[in-house]
Amino acid sequence: MDKRELIAKNLKSNREQLSLTQSALARKTGINQAKLSRWEAGINLPSILDCMTLAEFYGMTLDELLENDSKI
């Protein structure tokens, strides 16, 4: 699995662990739902600022957000 796929998988997994839809996560974080969708599909990668926003929301570090076995 390449880095893009790994990040996509982790972003989706973290969201699903909280039983959130992409729309709900978008509302809670202020990140556009279309961006979330493209990241989870592996089409685009999030910016460092967006990663920081997600890490803060999930209460984890950037490393935890992006590593292979991230857990909330």
N, CA, C and O atoms as CSV, one atom per row, in Angstrom:
chain,resi,resn,atom,element,x,y,z
A,1,MET,N,N,0.847,-1.174,0.000
A,1,MET,CA,C,0.000,0.000,0.000
A,1,MET,C,C,0.899,1.246,0.000
A,1,MET,O,O,1.815,1.356,0.816
A,2,ASP,N,N,0.633,2.171,-0.910
A,2,ASP,CA,C,1.450,3.384,-0.952
A,2,ASP,C,C,0.934,4.403,0.070
A,2,ASP,O,O,-0.129,4.224,0.666
A,3,LYS,N,N,1.706,5.466,0.255
A,3,LYS,CA,C,1.380,6.483,1.272
A,3,LYS,C,C,-0.002,7.096,1.068
A,3,LYS,O,O,-0.747,7.294,2.028
A,4,ARG,N,N,-0.337,7.391,-0.172
A,4,ARG,CA,C,-1.638,8.016,-0.469
A,4,ARG,C,C,-2.780,7.094,-0.027
A,4,ARG,O,O,-3.745,7.539,0.596
A,5,GLU,N,N,-2.656,5.814,-0.358
A,5,GLU,CA,C,-3.685,4.847,0.030
A,5,GLU,C,C,-3.759,4.692,1.552
A,5,GLU,O,O,-4.844,4.583,2.122
A,6,LEU,N,N,-2.606,4.686,2.190
A,6,LEU,CA,C,-2.558,4.552,3.642
A,6,LEU,C,C,-3.229,5.737,4.331
A,6,LEU,O,O,-4.004,5.558,5.271
A,7,ILE,N,N,-2.932,6.933,3.865
A,7,ILE,CA,C,-3.552,8.129,4.439
A,7,ILE,C,C,-5.060,8.106,4.207
A,7,ILE,O,O,-5.831,8.417,5.114
A,8,ALA,N,N,-5.484,7.742,3.001
A,8,ALA,CA,C,-6.916,7.662,2.686
A,8,ALA,C,C,-7.613,6.680,3.625
A,8,ALA,O,O,-8.675,6.975,4.171
A,9,LYS,N,N,-7.009,5.523,3.802
A,9,LYS,CA,C,-7.578,4.488,4.683
A,9,LYS,C,C,-7.669,4.994,6.120
A,9,LYS,O,O,-8.691,4.795,6.778
A,10,ASN,N,N,-6.630,5.636,6.610
A,10,ASN,CA,C,-6.624,6.133,7.980
A,10,ASN,C,C,-7.668,7.220,8.198
A,10,ASN,O,O,-8.360,7.222,9.216
A,11,LEU,N,N,-7.786,8.137,7.254
A,11,LEU,CA,C,-8.766,9.217,7.397
A,11,LEU,C,C,-10.185,8.653,7.471
A,11,LEU,O,O,-10.989,9.078,8.301
A,12,LYS,N,N,-10.481,7.700,6.602
A,12,LYS,CA,C,-11.811,7.089,6.608
A,12,LYS,C,C,-12.038,6.292,7.892
A,12,LYS,O,O,-13.106,6.383,8.497
A,13,SER,N,N,-11.055,5.523,8.303
A,13,SER,CA,C,-11.168,4.706,9.510
A,13,SER,C,C,-11.414,5.566,10.753
A,13,SER,O,O,-12.274,5.242,11.572
A,14,ASN,N,N,-10.668,6.646,10.892
A,14,ASN,CA,C,-10.849,7.537,12.046
A,14,ASN,C,C,-12.252,8.116,12.072
A,14,ASN,O,O,-12.874,8.196,13.131
A,15,ARG,N,N,-12.748,8.517,10.921
A,15,ARG,CA,C,-14.107,9.074,10.847
A,15,ARG,C,C,-15.135,8.010,11.207
A,15,ARG,O,O,-16.059,8.273,11.977
A,16,GLU,N,N,-14.978,6.817,10.657
A,16,GLU,CA,C,-15.946,5.754,10.900
A,16,GLU,C,C,-15.930,5.262,12.349
A,16,GLU,O,O,-16.956,4.813,12.858
A,17,GLN,N,N,-14.782,5.342,13.011
A,17,GLN,CA,C,-14.708,4.926,14.422
A,17,GLN,C,C,-15.620,5.776,15.297
A,17,GLN,O,O,-16.072,5.325,16.349
A,18,LEU,N,N,-15.887,6.983,14.871
A,18,LEU,CA,C,-16.795,7.863,15.612
A,18,LEU,C,C,-18.210,7.847,15.025
A,18,LEU,O,O,-19.070,8.629,15.429
A,19,SER,N,N,-18.439,6.935,14.058
A,19,SER,CA,C,-19.743,6.804,13.392
A,19,SER,C,C,-20.215,8.121,12.783
A,19,SER,O,O,-21.394,8.468,12.852
A,20,LEU,N,N,-19.271,8.845,12.186
A,20,LEU,CA,C,-19.593,10.121,11.535
A,20,LEU,C,C,-19.678,9.939,10.027
A,20,LEU,O,O,-18.903,9.187,9.435
A,21,THR,N,N,-20.623,10.631,9.417
A,21,THR,CA,C,-20.632,10.722,7.966
A,21,THR,C,C,-19.636,11.803,7.552
A,21,THR,O,O,-19.185,12.592,8.382
A,22,GLN,N,N,-19.306,11.833,6.293
A,22,GLN,CA,C,-18.434,12.905,5.808
A,22,GLN,C,C,-19.096,14.259,6.036
A,22,GLN,O,O,-18.421,15.225,6.392
A,23,SER,N,N,-20.386,14.338,5.838
A,23,SER,CA,C,-21.102,15.606,6.046
A,23,SER,C,C,-21.034,16.049,7.501
A,23,SER,O,O,-20.831,17.230,7.783
A,24,ALA,N,N,-21.200,15.115,8.419
A,24,ALA,CA,C,-21.140,15.454,9.840
A,24,ALA,C,C,-19.734,15.912,10.225
A,24,ALA,O,O,-19.575,16.885,10.962
A,25,LEU,N,N,-18.716,15.211,9.725
A,25,LEU,CA,C,-17.340,15.615,10.015
A,25,LEU,C,C,-17.055,16.994,9.428
A,25,LEU,O,O,-16.367,17.806,10.047
A,26,ALA,N,N,-17.574,17.253,8.256
A,26,ALA,CA,C,-17.392,18.562,7.625
A,26,ALA,C,C,-17.999,19.661,8.492
A,26,ALA,O,O,-17.383,20.707,8.695
A,27,ARG,N,N,-19.193,19.428,8.997
A,27,ARG,CA,C,-19.843,20.422,9.861
A,27,ARG,C,C,-19.048,20.654,11.138
A,27,ARG,O,O,-18.909,21.793,11.583
A,28,LYS,N,N,-18.527,19.590,11.729
A,28,LYS,CA,C,-17.827,19.697,13.007
A,28,LYS,C,C,-16.437,20.316,12.876
A,28,LYS,O,O,-15.951,20.938,13.821
A,29,THR,N,N,-15.791,20.157,11.720
A,29,THR,CA,C,-14.419,20.639,11.553
A,29,THR,C,C,-14.311,21.880,10.672
A,29,THR,O,O,-13.292,22.571,10.700
A,30,GLY,N,N,-15.350,22.168,9.892
A,30,GLY,CA,C,-15.282,23.284,8.960
A,30,GLY,C,C,-14.535,22.949,7.678
A,30,GLY,O,O,-14.255,23.832,6.867
A,31,ILE,N,N,-14.213,21.675,7.496
A,31,ILE,CA,C,-13.536,21.229,6.269
A,31,ILE,C,C,-14.608,20.822,5.270
A,31,ILE,O,O,-15.543,20.102,5.619
A,32,ASN,N,N,-14.480,21.267,4.060
A,32,ASN,CA,C,-15.440,20.992,2.999
A,32,ASN,C,C,-15.619,19.485,2.810
A,32,ASN,O,O,-14.637,18.744,2.759
A,33,GLN,N,N,-16.872,19.031,2.704
A,33,GLN,CA,C,-17.170,17.609,2.552
A,33,GLN,C,C,-16.573,17.041,1.267
A,33,GLN,O,O,-16.136,15.890,1.255
A,34,ALA,N,N,-16.544,17.811,0.202
A,34,ALA,CA,C,-15.968,17.328,-1.051
A,34,ALA,C,C,-14.469,17.036,-0.890
A,34,ALA,O,O,-13.948,16.081,-1.467
A,35,LYS,N,N,-13.788,17.870,-0.100
A,35,LYS,CA,C,-12.369,17.619,0.190
A,35,LYS,C,C,-12.213,16.302,0.933
A,35,LYS,O,O,-11.371,15.477,0.580
A,36,LEU,N,N,-13.029,16.109,1.963
A,36,LEU,CA,C,-12.965,14.869,2.738
A,36,LEU,C,C,-13.157,13.659,1.831
A,36,LEU,O,O,-12.444,12.663,1.953
A,37,SER,N,N,-14.103,13.749,0.942
A,37,SER,CA,C,-14.384,12.658,0.007
A,37,SER,C,C,-13.181,12.355,-0.887
A,37,SER,O,O,-12.825,11.193,-1.080
A,38,ARG,N,N,-12.564,13.390,-1.424
A,38,ARG,CA,C,-11.401,13.195,-2.309
A,38,ARG,C,C,-10.218,12.620,-1.547
A,38,ARG,O,O,-9.468,11.808,-2.090
A,39,TRP,N,N,-10.040,13.031,-0.293
A,39,TRP,CA,C,-8.944,12.488,0.516
A,39,TRP,C,C,-9.170,11.013,0.798
A,39,TRP,O,O,-8.259,10.198,0.652
A,40,GLU,N,N,-10.403,10.670,1.209
A,40,GLU,CA,C,-10.703,9.279,1.545
A,40,GLU,C,C,-10.661,8.370,0.318
A,40,GLU,O,O,-10.428,7.168,0.444
A,41,ALA,N,N,-10.882,8.928,-0.847
A,41,ALA,CA,C,-10.797,8.154,-2.087
A,41,ALA,C,C,-9.361,8.077,-2.597
A,41,ALA,O,O,-9.085,7.359,-3.558
A,42,GLY,N,N,-8.457,8.800,-1.972
A,42,GLY,CA,C,-7.063,8.789,-2.403
A,42,GLY,C,C,-6.801,9.628,-3.633
A,42,GLY,O,O,-5.761,9.482,-4.276
A,43,ILE,N,N,-7.731,10.506,-3.967
A,43,ILE,CA,C,-7.579,11.358,-5.153
A,43,ILE,C,C,-6.635,12.521,-4.852
A,43,ILE,O,O,-5.776,12.862,-5.665
A,44,ASN,N,N,-6.803,13.124,-3.678
A,44,ASN,CA,C,-5.957,14.229,-3.238
A,44,ASN,C,C,-5.445,13.930,-1.842
A,44,ASN,O,O,-5.959,13.045,-1.159
A,45,LEU,N,N,-4.439,14.665,-1.425
A,45,LEU,CA,C,-3.928,14.585,-0.066
A,45,LEU,C,C,-4.290,15.871,0.678
A,45,LEU,O,O,-4.296,16.948,0.082
A,46,PRO,N,N,-4.586,15.768,1.954
A,46,PRO,CA,C,-4.909,16.969,2.731
A,46,PRO,C,C,-3.662,17.817,2.969
A,46,PRO,O,O,-2.544,17.305,3.018
A,47,SER,N,N,-3.874,19.104,3.112
A,47,SER,CA,C,-2.774,20.004,3.462
A,47,SER,C,C,-2.381,19.759,4.914
A,47,SER,O,O,-3.122,19.127,5.668
A,48,ILE,N,N,-1.234,20.253,5.291
A,48,ILE,CA,C,-0.791,20.112,6.673
A,48,ILE,C,C,-1.763,20.813,7.618
A,48,ILE,O,O,-2.014,20.318,8.718
A,49,LEU,N,N,-2.310,21.945,7.214
A,49,LEU,CA,C,-3.281,22.654,8.058
A,49,LEU,C,C,-4.551,21.838,8.254
A,49,LEU,O,O,-5.108,21.801,9.351
A,50,ASP,N,N,-5.009,21.183,7.188
A,50,ASP,CA,C,-6.194,20.335,7.310
A,50,ASP,C,C,-5.896,19.126,8.188
A,50,ASP,O,O,-6.747,18.704,8.971
A,51,CYS,N,N,-4.700,18.566,8.066
A,51,CYS,CA,C,-4.295,17.448,8.929
A,51,CYS,C,C,-4.274,17.887,10.384
A,51,CYS,O,O,-4.698,17.142,11.267
A,52,MET,N,N,-3.785,19.085,10.632
A,52,MET,CA,C,-3.749,19.606,12.001
A,52,MET,C,C,-5.166,19.771,12.560
A,52,MET,O,O,-5.419,19.471,13.727
A,53,THR,N,N,-6.073,20.244,11.728
A,53,THR,CA,C,-7.466,20.400,12.143
A,53,THR,C,C,-8.068,19.052,12.512
A,53,THR,O,O,-8.726,18.925,13.544
A,54,LEU,N,N,-7.844,18.048,11.673
A,54,LEU,CA,C,-8.384,16.718,11.946
A,54,LEU,C,C,-7.745,16.092,13.181
A,54,LEU,O,O,-8.435,15.501,14.011
A,55,ALA,N,N,-6.430,16.224,13.300
A,55,ALA,CA,C,-5.738,15.660,14.464
A,55,ALA,C,C,-6.275,16.286,15.753
A,55,ALA,O,O,-6.509,15.581,16.735
A,56,GLU,N,N,-6.468,17.586,15.751
A,56,GLU,CA,C,-7.011,18.263,16.934
A,56,GLU,C,C,-8.423,17.766,17.229
A,56,GLU,O,O,-8.759,17.494,18.381
A,57,PHE,N,N,-9.247,17.649,16.194
A,57,PHE,CA,C,-10.621,17.172,16.382
A,57,PHE,C,C,-10.628,15.774,16.997
A,57,PHE,O,O,-11.405,15.499,17.911
A,58,TYR,N,N,-9.762,14.890,16.496
A,58,TYR,CA,C,-9.707,13.510,16.987
A,58,TYR,C,C,-8.910,13.367,18.283
A,58,TYR,O,O,-8.908,12.294,18.886
A,59,GLY,N,N,-8.236,14.428,18.717
A,59,GLY,CA,C,-7.446,14.365,19.934
A,59,GLY,C,C,-6.212,13.500,19.783
A,59,GLY,O,O,-5.865,12.730,20.679
A,60,MET,N,N,-5.550,13.634,18.641
A,60,MET,CA,C,-4.352,12.847,18.384
A,60,MET,C,C,-3.277,13.704,17.737
A,60,MET,O,O,-3.538,14.826,17.302
A,61,THR,N,N,-2.079,13.169,17.679
A,61,THR,CA,C,-0.984,13.875,17.015
A,61,THR,C,C,-1.078,13.660,15.509
A,61,THR,O,O,-1.828,12.806,15.036
A,62,LEU,N,N,-0.307,14.446,14.767
A,62,LEU,CA,C,-0.252,14.239,13.314
A,62,LEU,C,C,0.266,12.844,12.992
A,62,LEU,O,O,-0.243,12.185,12.085
A,63,ASP,N,N,1.277,12.390,13.733
A,63,ASP,CA,C,1.808,11.043,13.506
A,63,ASP,C,C,0.722,9.991,13.701
A,63,ASP,O,O,0.584,9.072,12.894
A,64,GLU,N,N,-0.040,10.130,14.766
A,64,GLU,CA,C,-1.106,9.168,15.031
A,64,GLU,C,C,-2.174,9.213,13.944
A,64,GLU,O,O,-2.707,8.177,13.548
A,65,LEU,N,N,-2.482,10.401,13.470
A,65,LEU,CA,C,-3.494,10.558,12.421
A,65,LEU,C,C,-3.088,9.841,11.136
A,65,LEU,O,O,-3.921,9.239,10.459
A,66,LEU,N,N,-1.803,9.915,10.813
A,66,LEU,CA,C,-1.345,9.432,9.506
A,66,LEU,C,C,-0.664,8.067,9.529
A,66,LEU,O,O,-0.395,7.500,8.470
A,67,GLU,N,N,-0.382,7.531,10.710
A,67,GLU,CA,C,0.338,6.254,10.758
A,67,GLU,C,C,-0.582,5.087,10.452
A,67,GLU,O,O,-1.802,5.230,10.382
A,68,ASN,N,N,0.031,3.937,10.274
A,68,ASN,CA,C,-0.669,2.739,9.821
A,68,ASN,C,C,-1.798,2.298,10.746
A,68,ASN,O,O,-2.882,1.973,10.261
A,69,ASP,N,N,-1.585,2.274,12.040
A,69,ASP,CA,C,-2.575,1.750,12.972
A,69,ASP,C,C,-3.173,2.849,13.843
A,69,ASP,O,O,-3.232,2.709,15.065
A,70,SER,N,N,-3.616,3.938,13.225
A,70,SER,CA,C,-4.164,5.043,14.024
A,70,SER,C,C,-5.455,4.603,14.702
A,70,SER,O,O,-6.290,3.918,14.112
A,71,LYS,N,N,-5.589,5.012,15.945
A,71,LYS,CA,C,-6.784,4.687,16.738
A,71,LYS,C,C,-7.212,5.933,17.494
A,71,LYS,O,O,-6.383,6.720,17.950
A,72,ILE,N,N,-8.501,6.091,17.616
A,72,ILE,CA,C,-9.044,7.225,18.364
A,72,ILE,C,C,-9.169,6.824,19.813
A,72,ILE,O,O,-9.608,7.624,20.639
